[in-house]
Amino acid sequence: MGRSRGREHGNPQARLDHGGSAEIAASEFTSGFELIVDGTPQSHVDLDDPTHLHFEYIVRMGAVIDQLGATASAPLSAVHLGAGAMTLPRYIATTRPGSRQQVIEWEAPLVALVREHLPLPRGAAIRVRIGDAREGLSRMPPALTGHCDLVVSDVFSGAQTPAHLTSIEFYREIAGLLSPTGVLLVNVADGPGLAFARRQVATVSNVFREVALLADAQVLKGRRFGNLVLVASTSELPTEWLPRLLAAGPHPAKIAQGDEVAAFARGAAIVTDADAVASPRPDSGLFLK
């Protein structure tokens, strides 16, 4: 997550179909550009270096993606539910040439804005589909069923994940896409107490045998609002080297696995379509300078 700021005259902008607005602005903190939706930075893209992952939780997702496949450069079959300015699809296209990727995005004007002002790498096999992420799962090419190496769920409407993308039924649909060694990455945003995150871990753990959590230690302890990366698979997770990599930075983080994950979710109820709720809305002051 980034810090809120107002629009600047001259920045490329788009009015979104479902309310709100998006703009692209030069990053105030590093090289590259940010996609800002309703005042909150949603994505960071460095056109000169697509391997430059600026936001902390994206860095952590990238560290997991680097562990997938036979080698760090082996092509992947990936599905992205929500992609903003398509930071991770660009990263995969650059680090793993030949990868085939599907992106489902809710807002056509946002995709058009990104395509025009932050063009995708030439030759990248990235198919962008417009629509609801969950409905889009049912329209994936049949050849992907049971063969995806990676599914990334990073969908926000405003600053919240929609309720229908948090349930056990939703995660079962994702599981049907993944290969036996495929990995699911979920961006979970939560604050003190982590009640939402605990239910998400309990729910995903009911679908996938292996689950891990990656986050800033203070976020994982429930002391402040932030992003937790949930990693799941039906096979052993490729996380042997992650603790050392994550501890080294550039954004030091902790990885929770095994008994620690079980303890984190203990007593939390599984989320169903009948009782699902959107992720908590962060306090607006979180993003202010």
C-alpha positions as CSV (number, residue, x, y, z in Angstrom):
1,M,0.0,0.0,0.0
2,G,1.1,3.6,-0.6
3,R,0.3,7.0,0.7
4,S,-2.7,9.0,-0.5
5,R,-2.2,12.1,-2.5
6,G,-4.3,14.3,-4.7
7,R,-4.2,14.5,-8.5
8,E,-1.7,16.6,-10.3
9,H,-2.5,18.6,-13.4
10,G,-1.3,16.9,-16.5
11,N,-1.2,13.3,-15.1
12,P,-3.0,10.8,-17.4
13,Q,-6.4,10.0,-15.8
14,A,-9.4,7.9,-16.4
15,R,-13.0,7.9,-15.0
16,L,-13.8,4.3,-13.9
17,D,-17.0,2.6,-15.0
18,H,-17.9,1.6,-11.5
19,G,-17.2,4.8,-9.8
20,G,-14.0,6.6,-8.8
21,S,-11.0,7.6,-10.9
22,A,-7.5,6.4,-11.8
23,E,-4.4,8.3,-12.7
24,I,-0.7,7.5,-13.5
25,A,1.9,9.6,-11.7
26,A,5.7,9.6,-11.5
27,S,6.7,8.0,-8.2
28,E,7.7,10.4,-5.5
29,F,9.9,7.8,-3.8
30,T,11.8,5.9,-6.5
31,S,12.1,5.5,-10.2
32,G,9.1,4.5,-12.3
33,F,5.4,5.3,-12.0
34,E,2.4,4.6,-9.8
35,L,-1.2,3.8,-10.7
36,I,-3.3,5.7,-8.2
37,V,-7.0,4.8,-7.7
38,D,-9.1,7.2,-5.7
39,G,-6.0,8.7,-4.2
40,T,-4.4,5.5,-3.1
41,P,-1.4,4.0,-5.0
42,Q,-2.4,0.6,-6.3
43,S,0.7,-0.4,-8.4
44,H,4.2,0.6,-9.1
45,V,5.8,0.0,-12.5
46,D,9.3,0.8,-13.7
47,L,9.3,0.6,-17.5
48,D,13.1,0.6,-17.6
49,D,13.4,-2.3,-15.2
50,P,10.3,-4.5,-14.8
51,T,12.1,-6.5,-12.1
52,H,12.1,-3.5,-9.8
53,L,9.3,-4.4,-7.3
54,H,8.7,-1.4,-5.1
55,F,5.8,-2.3,-2.8
56,E,6.7,-4.6,0.1
57,Y,4.1,-7.2,-0.4
58,I,4.8,-7.4,-4.1
59,V,8.5,-8.0,-3.3
60,R,7.4,-10.9,-1.1
61,M,5.2,-12.3,-3.9
62,G,8.2,-12.0,-6.3
63,A,10.4,-13.9,-3.9
64,V,7.9,-16.9,-3.9
65,I,7.5,-16.7,-7.7
66,D,11.3,-16.9,-8.1
67,Q,11.2,-20.3,-6.3
68,L,8.6,-21.9,-8.7
69,G,9.4,-24.3,-11.5
70,A,12.4,-26.4,-12.4
71,T,14.6,-23.3,-12.7
72,A,14.3,-19.6,-11.8
73,S,13.9,-18.9,-15.6
74,A,11.4,-21.6,-16.5
75,P,8.3,-20.3,-18.2
76,L,5.1,-20.3,-16.0
77,S,1.4,-20.6,-16.7
78,A,-0.1,-17.9,-14.5
79,V,-3.5,-16.4,-13.8
80,H,-3.8,-13.0,-12.1
81,L,-7.1,-12.0,-10.5
82,G,-6.6,-8.2,-10.3
83,A,-3.3,-6.8,-11.5
84,G,-3.6,-3.0,-11.4
85,A,-0.8,-1.8,-13.7
86,M,0.3,-5.4,-14.1
87,T,3.5,-5.3,-12.1
88,L,3.7,-9.0,-11.5
89,P,2.8,-10.0,-15.1
90,R,5.5,-7.7,-16.3
91,Y,8.0,-9.3,-13.8
92,I,7.2,-12.8,-14.9
93,A,7.3,-11.9,-18.6
94,T,10.8,-10.4,-18.0
95,T,12.3,-13.0,-15.7
96,R,10.6,-16.1,-17.3
97,P,10.4,-15.5,-21.1
98,G,7.8,-17.7,-22.8
99,S,5.4,-17.6,-19.8
100,R,1.7,-17.6,-20.7
101,Q,-0.4,-15.3,-18.5
102,Q,-4.1,-14.5,-18.1
103,V,-5.2,-11.3,-16.3
104,I,-8.8,-10.6,-15.1
105,E,-9.5,-6.9,-14.4
106,W,-12.8,-5.3,-13.4
107,E,-12.3,-1.9,-15.0
108,A,-11.9,-1.5,-18.8
109,P,-11.0,2.2,-18.5
110,L,-8.2,1.3,-16.1
111,V,-6.8,-1.3,-18.4
112,A,-6.9,1.2,-21.3
113,L,-5.1,3.8,-19.2
114,V,-2.4,1.4,-18.3
115,R,-2.0,0.0,-21.9
116,E,-1.6,3.5,-23.3
117,H,0.7,5.1,-20.8
118,L,2.5,2.0,-19.3
119,P,2.7,-0.4,-22.2
120,L,3.4,-4.0,-21.6
121,P,6.7,-5.5,-22.6
122,R,6.9,-6.3,-26.3
123,G,6.2,-9.9,-27.1
124,A,4.8,-10.7,-23.6
125,A,2.1,-13.4,-23.8
126,I,-0.3,-11.6,-21.4
127,R,-4.1,-11.9,-22.2
128,V,-6.2,-9.3,-20.4
129,R,-9.9,-10.1,-19.8
130,I,-12.4,-7.6,-18.5
131,G,-14.9,-8.6,-15.8
132,D,-15.4,-9.9,-12.3
133,A,-12.5,-12.0,-11.1
134,R,-14.7,-14.9,-9.9
135,E,-16.9,-15.0,-12.9
136,G,-13.7,-14.9,-15.0
137,L,-12.4,-18.1,-13.4
138,S,-15.2,-20.0,-15.1
139,R,-14.3,-18.6,-18.5
140,M,-10.6,-19.6,-18.4
141,P,-9.5,-21.7,-21.3
142,P,-10.2,-25.4,-20.5
143,A,-6.6,-26.3,-21.2
144,L,-5.6,-24.3,-18.0
145,T,-7.8,-26.5,-15.7
146,G,-5.4,-28.4,-13.5
147,H,-2.3,-27.0,-15.2
148,C,-1.6,-23.5,-13.8
149,D,1.7,-23.0,-12.0
150,L,0.5,-19.9,-10.3
151,V,-2.7,-18.0,-9.4
152,V,-2.4,-14.5,-7.8
153,S,-5.5,-13.1,-6.1
154,D,-5.0,-9.3,-5.5
155,V,-8.4,-7.7,-6.0
156,F,-9.4,-4.5,-4.3
157,S,-12.5,-2.4,-4.9
158,G,-11.4,0.8,-3.4
159,A,-9.3,-0.3,-0.4
160,Q,-11.2,-3.5,0.3
161,T,-11.3,-7.0,-1.1
162,P,-14.8,-7.8,-2.2
163,A,-16.6,-10.4,0.0
164,H,-17.2,-13.0,-2.8
165,L,-13.5,-13.3,-3.3
166,T,-12.8,-14.4,0.3
167,S,-14.9,-17.6,0.6
168,I,-14.1,-21.3,0.6
169,E,-16.2,-21.7,-2.6
170,F,-14.0,-19.2,-4.3
171,Y,-10.7,-20.8,-3.2
172,R,-12.1,-24.2,-4.4
173,E,-12.6,-22.7,-7.8
174,I,-9.0,-21.5,-7.8
175,A,-7.7,-25.0,-6.7
176,G,-9.3,-26.5,-9.8
177,L,-7.1,-24.3,-12.0
178,L,-3.8,-25.2,-10.3
179,S,-1.5,-28.1,-11.2
180,P,-0.6,-30.5,-8.4
181,T,2.5,-28.4,-7.6
182,G,0.8,-25.0,-8.4
183,V,0.9,-22.2,-5.9
184,L,-1.8,-19.6,-4.9
185,L,-0.7,-16.2,-3.7
186,V,-3.3,-14.0,-1.9
187,N,-2.8,-10.4,-0.8
188,V,-4.7,-10.1,2.5
189,A,-5.0,-6.6,4.0
190,D,-5.9,-6.4,7.7
191,G,-5.3,-4.5,10.9
192,P,-4.9,-4.9,14.7
193,G,-6.4,-8.2,15.9
194,L,-6.1,-9.8,12.4
195,A,-9.6,-11.3,12.6
196,F,-10.1,-11.1,8.8
197,A,-6.7,-12.6,8.1
198,R,-7.2,-15.4,10.6
199,R,-10.4,-16.4,8.9
200,Q,-8.7,-16.3,5.5
201,V,-6.0,-18.6,6.7
202,A,-8.5,-21.0,8.2
203,T,-10.5,-21.0,4.9
204,V,-7.5,-21.5,2.6
205,S,-6.1,-24.2,4.9
206,N,-9.3,-26.1,4.5
207,V,-8.7,-26.3,0.7
208,F,-4.9,-26.5,0.5
209,R,-2.6,-28.8,2.4
210,E,0.3,-26.4,2.7
211,V,-0.1,-22.8,3.8
212,A,2.4,-20.1,4.7
213,L,2.2,-16.4,5.6
214,L,4.7,-13.7,4.7
215,A,4.5,-10.3,6.3
216,D,6.3,-7.6,8.3
217,A,6.7,-8.9,11.8
218,Q,4.6,-6.1,13.3
219,V,1.8,-6.7,10.9
220,L,1.9,-10.5,11.6
221,K,1.6,-9.8,15.3
222,G,-1.5,-7.6,14.6
223,R,0.1,-4.4,15.8
224,R,-0.6,-2.3,12.7
225,F,-2.5,-2.4,9.5
226,G,-0.7,-3.9,6.5
227,N,-0.5,-6.6,3.9
228,L,0.0,-10.3,4.5
229,V,0.9,-12.6,1.6
230,L,-0.8,-15.9,2.0
231,V,0.9,-18.8,0.1
232,A,-0.9,-22.1,-0.5
233,S,-0.4,-25.3,-2.4
234,T,-1.5,-29.0,-2.3
235,S,2.2,-29.9,-2.5
236,E,5.1,-28.9,-0.4
237,L,5.8,-25.2,-0.7
238,P,9.1,-24.1,-2.3
239,T,10.0,-22.0,0.7
240,E,13.3,-23.5,1.9
241,W,15.3,-20.3,1.1
242,L,12.6,-17.8,1.8
243,P,13.3,-17.0,5.5
244,R,16.9,-16.0,4.7
245,L,15.8,-14.0,1.6
246,L,13.0,-12.2,3.4
247,A,15.0,-11.4,6.5
248,A,17.7,-9.8,4.3
249,G,15.3,-7.2,2.8
250,P,15.0,-4.8,1.2
251,H,11.8,-5.1,3.3
252,P,12.6,-7.4,6.2
253,A,9.8,-9.9,6.8
254,K,8.9,-13.0,8.7
255,I,7.5,-16.3,7.2
256,A,5.1,-18.4,9.3
257,Q,4.6,-22.0,8.4
258,G,3.4,-25.3,9.9
259,D,2.4,-25.1,13.6
260,E,2.7,-21.4,13.6
261,V,0.1,-21.0,10.8
262,A,-2.1,-23.5,12.6
263,A,-1.9,-21.5,15.8
264,F,-2.5,-18.2,13.9
265,A,-5.8,-19.6,12.5
266,R,-6.9,-21.6,15.6
267,G,-10.5,-20.9,16.5
268,A,-11.2,-18.8,13.3
269,A,-14.3,-19.8,11.4
270,I,-14.2,-20.8,7.7
271,V,-15.6,-18.2,5.4
272,T,-18.5,-19.3,3.1
273,D,-20.4,-17.5,0.4
274,A,-23.3,-17.2,2.9
275,D,-21.3,-15.2,5.5
276,A,-18.5,-13.6,3.6
277,V,-17.6,-10.0,4.2
278,A,-15.2,-7.6,2.5
279,S,-11.8,-7.0,4.0
280,P,-11.6,-4.2,6.6
281,R,-11.3,-0.7,5.3
282,P,-8.0,1.0,6.5
283,D,-8.2,4.2,8.4
284,S,-7.8,7.0,5.9
285,G,-5.0,8.5,7.9
286,L,-2.9,5.4,7.2
287,F,-2.0,6.7,3.8
288,L,-1.5,10.4,4.5
289,K,1.9,12.0,4.6
